C-alpha cells in the first residue's frame, strides 16, 4: 500500500503543544467563565486555574509565533494554502458540504486541493477568534496586574474574550468531530496530526484528489508498505 506524507514532524509537534494548551485553556476557562463551576471547585482550585490559564495562554500565543521564526517556510506554506483563490470546485464543495455531512461517503464530492475550501473557511474563523481571544486576554491580564487601561478597554476586552471563548469552543467541537474521525468518512484521520502524519493513497484521492494526484506525480513524499 502506498502512503503520502501529509504532515511533517514539526507540524505534528506544534499541533500537540497547541492542543494541550487549548484544552487546558478551555477547561480552566470554564471554571473562570461559569460562576456555578467557580463556586463548586472552591477558591483554592480557582486560583490554581488562573495560574494554569495564564501559563497556557503564554504557550498558546508563543508557540505559533516561535514556529514562524523557527520554520518560516512552513508558515509561508500554511498562509499560501489558507488564502488561495477559490475556483469552481471549491464553491461546489461548499454547496454540497451539508448534504455530505448527512450522507457521508454516499455523497460524491469534487476533488480538493491540499486544504479543502471548507477547512480553509474553518481555519479563517479559528485564526480570527484565536487572535481576538489572545489580544483581549493580554489586555485583561494587564488590567488584572494593575496597569491603568481604562474601564472601557477592560470591559470590551472581557466581552471580546468571552465571545471568542464561546466561538472557539464551538469550532473545537466541530474540529474534533471531523479531525478525530468521529464522522465516518474521516475515520483514521487522527493519525495525520497525532500519529505518523501519513495518509493512504486511497484516502488521499478521496479527500484531496487534486493534491494527492500532484504528490503521487512528484513522488518525494511517497512510502510503500
Order of alpha helices (4+ residues) and beta strands (2+ residues): beta-alpha-alpha-alpha-alpha-alpha-alpha-alpha-beta-alpha-alpha-beta
